[in-house]
Amino acid sequence: MKRFLIIIVLFVTVNSYAQLPTRVTTSKITDKTVVKGEDGTIYPYTIWSKLVQTGQYSLRPALGDEFLLVKLTPEQAARNLEMKKKAALNMPKPYSSAAFVEGEKFRAEKFTSIDKIKFDPKTSTDKIYVINFWFINCEPCKREIPELNELVKQYKDNKDVVFLAVALDDTFDLKKFLKTTPFDYNIIPNGKFYSQKYGVNGYPTHVIVGKDGIIKFSTMGLAGNTVSWIGKVIKEQL
């Protein structure tokens, strides 16, 4: 699974720059790939993969099967982001989740965040709810967090859009995780009850509920354009 995810993330990043000496063969890149910094430091997968996810770094072929982690200039990073957006527009709509059928009424539940904030989609009918089902050890769940945080930033001043991340993990483990990996959604702990009730059996799963309480979009898994579609549907509902 890790190998598949790395290919998705790196395909646009590595193959979009003319300054790379050779075209990267993405099949070489796995969680076991040796990645070095420009000072010779060997980076573990958990570090270099997160750096590449930010869009501020890229991998360049080095000696043998090794790769060099290179920090991009602001111009290169901006171009990289633009290329990813264009690529996402040309991809088909992500597969819908069987747990949430678009056009059906959302079976609203009350949620309480890790910060003790209460949310009730049943009574707050003037809100758009953007809900993510995830857990700490889910690699694709962690991989999409930086992009999801960017979405939250876009709507930080819009009280009509509520972001909820229903986690399977307990409060203690979540607080420990969030110290090193900020996730700007409202985090809902101990979410196994909700996942079982809704029939969520794959992660990450996303669902967007409109102001009328109807499911407008859902998807399971992480595709290259998952977050783009979440952003697209939010705009359509405002």
Contacts in CASP RR format, 6 or more apart in sequence:
PFRMAT RR
TARGET T0000
AUTHOR 0000-0000-0000
METHOD contacts of the structure
MODEL  1
MKRFLIIIVLFVTVNSYAQLPTRVTTSKITDKTVVKGEDGTIYPYTIWSK
LVQTGQYSLRPALGDEFLLVKLTPEQAARNLEMKKKAALNMPKPYSSAAF
VEGEKFRAEKFTSIDKIKFDPKTSTDKIYVINFWFINCEPCKREIPELNE
LVKQYKDNKDVVFLAVALDDTFDLKKFLKTTPFDYNIIPNGKFYSQKYGV
NGYPTHVIVGKDGIIKFSTMGLAGNTVSWIGKVIKEQL
1 139 0 8 1.000
1 140 0 8 1.000
2 30 0 8 1.000
2 31 0 8 1.000
2 45 0 8 1.000
2 139 0 8 1.000
3 29 0 8 1.000
3 30 0 8 1.000
3 31 0 8 1.000
5 139 0 8 1.000
5 140 0 8 1.000
5 143 0 8 1.000
5 222 0 8 1.000
6 26 0 8 1.000
6 29 0 8 1.000
6 30 0 8 1.000
6 31 0 8 1.000
6 33 0 8 1.000
6 49 0 8 1.000
7 26 0 8 1.000
7 27 0 8 1.000
7 29 0 8 1.000
8 222 0 8 1.000
8 223 0 8 1.000
8 224 0 8 1.000
9 49 0 8 1.000
9 52 0 8 1.000
9 53 0 8 1.000
9 143 0 8 1.000
10 24 0 8 1.000
10 26 0 8 1.000
10 29 0 8 1.000
10 52 0 8 1.000
10 59 0 8 1.000
11 26 0 8 1.000
12 80 0 8 1.000
12 83 0 8 1.000
12 84 0 8 1.000
12 87 0 8 1.000
13 52 0 8 1.000
13 55 0 8 1.000
13 58 0 8 1.000
13 59 0 8 1.000
13 80 0 8 1.000
13 84 0 8 1.000
14 20 0 8 1.000
14 24 0 8 1.000
14 26 0 8 1.000
14 58 0 8 1.000
14 59 0 8 1.000
14 60 0 8 1.000
15 23 0 8 1.000
15 24 0 8 1.000
15 26 0 8 1.000
16 79 0 8 1.000
16 80 0 8 1.000
16 83 0 8 1.000
17 58 0 8 1.000
17 76 0 8 1.000
17 79 0 8 1.000
17 80 0 8 1.000
20 58 0 8 1.000
20 60 0 8 1.000
20 61 0 8 1.000
21 60 0 8 1.000
21 61 0 8 1.000
22 61 0 8 1.000
24 59 0 8 1.000
24 60 0 8 1.000
24 61 0 8 1.000
24 67 0 8 1.000
28 65 0 8 1.000
29 59 0 8 1.000
29 67 0 8 1.000
31 45 0 8 1.000
31 49 0 8 1.000
32 45 0 8 1.000
33 45 0 8 1.000
33 65 0 8 1.000
33 66 0 8 1.000
33 67 0 8 1.000
34 42 0 8 1.000
34 65 0 8 1.000
34 66 0 8 1.000
34 67 0 8 1.000
35 42 0 8 1.000
35 43 0 8 1.000
35 45 0 8 1.000
35 48 0 8 1.000
35 59 0 8 1.000
35 66 0 8 1.000
35 67 0 8 1.000
35 68 0 8 1.000
35 69 0 8 1.000
36 42 0 8 1.000
36 43 0 8 1.000
36 62 0 8 1.000
36 66 0 8 1.000
36 67 0 8 1.000
36 68 0 8 1.000
36 69 0 8 1.000
37 43 0 8 1.000
37 68 0 8 1.000
37 69 0 8 1.000
38 68 0 8 1.000
38 69 0 8 1.000
38 70 0 8 1.000
43 51 0 8 1.000
43 69 0 8 1.000
48 57 0 8 1.000
48 59 0 8 1.000
48 69 0 8 1.000
49 143 0 8 1.000
51 57 0 8 1.000
51 69 0 8 1.000
52 58 0 8 1.000
52 59 0 8 1.000
52 69 0 8 1.000
53 143 0 8 1.000
53 146 0 8 1.000
54 146 0 8 1.000
55 72 0 8 1.000
55 77 0 8 1.000
55 80 0 8 1.000
55 81 0 8 1.000
56 71 0 8 1.000
56 72 0 8 1.000
56 77 0 8 1.000
57 69 0 8 1.000
57 70 0 8 1.000
57 71 0 8 1.000
57 72 0 8 1.000
58 69 0 8 1.000
58 70 0 8 1.000
58 72 0 8 1.000
58 76 0 8 1.000
58 80 0 8 1.000
59 67 0 8 1.000
59 68 0 8 1.000
59 69 0 8 1.000
59 70 0 8 1.000
60 67 0 8 1.000
60 68 0 8 1.000
60 70 0 8 1.000
61 67 0 8 1.000
61 68 0 8 1.000
62 68 0 8 1.000
72 80 0 8 1.000
85 228 0 8 1.000
87 224 0 8 1.000
87 225 0 8 1.000
88 224 0 8 1.000
88 225 0 8 1.000
88 228 0 8 1.000
89 225 0 8 1.000
89 228 0 8 1.000
91 223 0 8 1.000
91 224 0 8 1.000
91 225 0 8 1.000
93 229 0 8 1.000
94 219 0 8 1.000
94 221 0 8 1.000
94 223 0 8 1.000
94 225 0 8 1.000
94 226 0 8 1.000
94 229 0 8 1.000
95 219 0 8 1.000
95 220 0 8 1.000
95 221 0 8 1.000
95 223 0 8 1.000
96 102 0 8 1.000
96 218 0 8 1.000
96 219 0 8 1.000
96 220 0 8 1.000
97 200 0 8 1.000
97 205 0 8 1.000
97 206 0 8 1.000
97 207 0 8 1.000
97 218 0 8 1.000
97 219 0 8 1.000
97 220 0 8 1.000
98 220 0 8 1.000
99 198 0 8 1.000
99 199 0 8 1.000
99 200 0 8 1.000
99 201 0 8 1.000
99 205 0 8 1.000
99 207 0 8 1.000
99 218 0 8 1.000
99 220 0 8 1.000
100 106 0 8 1.000
100 198 0 8 1.000
100 205 0 8 1.000
100 207 0 8 1.000
100 215 0 8 1.000
100 218 0 8 1.000
101 215 0 8 1.000
101 218 0 8 1.000
102 215 0 8 1.000
102 216 0 8 1.000
102 217 0 8 1.000
102 218 0 8 1.000
103 214 0 8 1.000
103 215 0 8 1.000
103 216 0 8 1.000
104 214 0 8 1.000
104 215 0 8 1.000
105 213 0 8 1.000
105 214 0 8 1.000
105 215 0 8 1.000
106 121 0 8 1.000
106 129 0 8 1.000
106 207 0 8 1.000
106 209 0 8 1.000
106 213 0 8 1.000
106 214 0 8 1.000
106 215 0 8 1.000
107 197 0 8 1.000
107 198 0 8 1.000
108 120 0 8 1.000
108 121 0 8 1.000
108 122 0 8 1.000
108 209 0 8 1.000
108 213 0 8 1.000
109 121 0 8 1.000
109 122 0 8 1.000
109 194 0 8 1.000
109 197 0 8 1.000
110 118 0 8 1.000
110 119 0 8 1.000
110 120 0 8 1.000
110 122 0 8 1.000
111 118 0 8 1.000
111 119 0 8 1.000
111 120 0 8 1.000
111 164 0 8 1.000
111 166 0 8 1.000
111 186 0 8 1.000
111 188 0 8 1.000
111 194 0 8 1.000
112 118 0 8 1.000
112 119 0 8 1.000
112 188 0 8 1.000
113 119 0 8 1.000
113 164 0 8 1.000
113 186 0 8 1.000
113 187 0 8 1.000
113 188 0 8 1.000
114 171 0 8 1.000
114 174 0 8 1.000
114 175 0 8 1.000
114 187 0 8 1.000
114 188 0 8 1.000
114 189 0 8 1.000
115 186 0 8 1.000
115 187 0 8 1.000
117 186 0 8 1.000
119 129 0 8 1.000
119 162 0 8 1.000
119 164 0 8 1.000
119 186 0 8 1.000
121 127 0 8 1.000
121 129 0 8 1.000
121 209 0 8 1.000
121 213 0 8 1.000
124 162 0 8 1.000
125 211 0 8 1.000
125 212 0 8 1.000
125 213 0 8 1.000
126 160 0 8 1.000
126 211 0 8 1.000
127 159 0 8 1.000
127 160 0 8 1.000
127 161 0 8 1.000
127 162 0 8 1.000
127 211 0 8 1.000
128 160 0 8 1.000
128 161 0 8 1.000
128 162 0 8 1.000
128 208 0 8 1.000
128 209 0 8 1.000
128 210 0 8 1.000
128 211 0 8 1.000
128 234 0 8 1.000
128 237 0 8 1.000
128 238 0 8 1.000
129 162 0 8 1.000
129 164 0 8 1.000
129 207 0 8 1.000
129 208 0 8 1.000
129 209 0 8 1.000
129 210 0 8 1.000
130 151 0 8 1.000
130 161 0 8 1.000
130 162 0 8 1.000
130 163 0 8 1.000
130 164 0 8 1.000
130 185 0 8 1.000
130 206 0 8 1.000
130 208 0 8 1.000
130 230 0 8 1.000
130 234 0 8 1.000
131 164 0 8 1.000
131 165 0 8 1.000
131 166 0 8 1.000
131 206 0 8 1.000
131 207 0 8 1.000
131 208 0 8 1.000
131 209 0 8 1.000
132 141 0 8 1.000
132 148 0 8 1.000
132 163 0 8 1.000
132 164 0 8 1.000
132 165 0 8 1.000
132 166 0 8 1.000
132 185 0 8 1.000
132 204 0 8 1.000
132 205 0 8 1.000
132 206 0 8 1.000
133 166 0 8 1.000
133 194 0 8 1.000
133 195 0 8 1.000
133 198 0 8 1.000
133 200 0 8 1.000
133 202 0 8 1.000
133 203 0 8 1.000
133 204 0 8 1.000
133 205 0 8 1.000
133 206 0 8 1.000
134 141 0 8 1.000
134 165 0 8 1.000
134 166 0 8 1.000
134 167 0 8 1.000
134 168 0 8 1.000
134 203 0 8 1.000
134 204 0 8 1.000
134 205 0 8 1.000
135 141 0 8 1.000
135 167 0 8 1.000
135 168 0 8 1.000
135 169 0 8 1.000
135 203 0 8 1.000
136 142 0 8 1.000
136 167 0 8 1.000
136 168 0 8 1.000
136 169 0 8 1.000
136 173 0 8 1.000
136 174 0 8 1.000
136 177 0 8 1.000
138 203 0 8 1.000
138 204 0 8 1.000
140 203 0 8 1.000
140 204 0 8 1.000
140 221 0 8 1.000
140 222 0 8 1.000
141 203 0 8 1.000
141 204 0 8 1.000
141 222 0 8 1.000
142 181 0 8 1.000
143 222 0 8 1.000
144 204 0 8 1.000
144 222 0 8 1.000
144 226 0 8 1.000
144 227 0 8 1.000
145 181 0 8 1.000
145 182 0 8 1.000
145 183 0 8 1.000
147 227 0 8 1.000
148 163 0 8 1.000
148 183 0 8 1.000
148 184 0 8 1.000
148 185 0 8 1.000
148 227 0 8 1.000
148 230 0 8 1.000
149 182 0 8 1.000
149 183 0 8 1.000
149 184 0 8 1.000
150 227 0 8 1.000
151 163 0 8 1.000
151 227 0 8 1.000
151 230 0 8 1.000
151 231 0 8 1.000
151 234 0 8 1.000
152 163 0 8 1.000
152 184 0 8 1.000
152 185 0 8 1.000
153 184 0 8 1.000
154 231 0 8 1.000
155 161 0 8 1.000
155 163 0 8 1.000
155 234 0 8 1.000
158 238 0 8 1.000
160 211 0 8 1.000
160 238 0 8 1.000
161 234 0 8 1.000
161 238 0 8 1.000
162 186 0 8 1.000
163 184 0 8 1.000
163 185 0 8 1.000
163 186 0 8 1.000
164 185 0 8 1.000
164 186 0 8 1.000
164 188 0 8 1.000
165 183 0 8 1.000
165 185 0 8 1.000
165 186 0 8 1.000
165 187 0 8 1.000
165 188 0 8 1.000
166 188 0 8 1.000
166 191 0 8 1.000
166 194 0 8 1.000
166 195 0 8 1.000
167 174 0 8 1.000
167 187 0 8 1.000
167 188 0 8 1.000
167 189 0 8 1.000
167 190 0 8 1.000
167 191 0 8 1.000
168 190 0 8 1.000
168 191 0 8 1.000
168 192 0 8 1.000
168 195 0 8 1.000
169 177 0 8 1.000
169 189 0 8 1.000
169 190 0 8 1.000
170 189 0 8 1.000
170 190 0 8 1.000
171 189 0 8 1.000
171 190 0 8 1.000
174 187 0 8 1.000
174 189 0 8 1.000
178 187 0 8 1.000
188 194 0 8 1.000
194 200 0 8 1.000
195 201 0 8 1.000
200 220 0 8 1.000
202 220 0 8 1.000
202 221 0 8 1.000
203 220 0 8 1.000
203 221 0 8 1.000
204 220 0 8 1.000
204 221 0 8 1.000
204 222 0 8 1.000
205 218 0 8 1.000
205 219 0 8 1.000
205 220 0 8 1.000
205 221 0 8 1.000
206 217 0 8 1.000
206 218 0 8 1.000
206 219 0 8 1.000
206 220 0 8 1.000
206 226 0 8 1.000
206 230 0 8 1.000
207 215 0 8 1.000
207 217 0 8 1.000
207 218 0 8 1.000
208 215 0 8 1.000
208 216 0 8 1.000
208 217 0 8 1.000
208 218 0 8 1.000
208 230 0 8 1.000
208 233 0 8 1.000
208 234 0 8 1.000
208 237 0 8 1.000
209 215 0 8 1.000
209 216 0 8 1.000
210 216 0 8 1.000
210 237 0 8 1.000
211 237 0 8 1.000
216 233 0 8 1.000
216 236 0 8 1.000
216 237 0 8 1.000
217 229 0 8 1.000
217 230 0 8 1.000
217 233 0 8 1.000
219 226 0 8 1.000
219 229 0 8 1.000
END
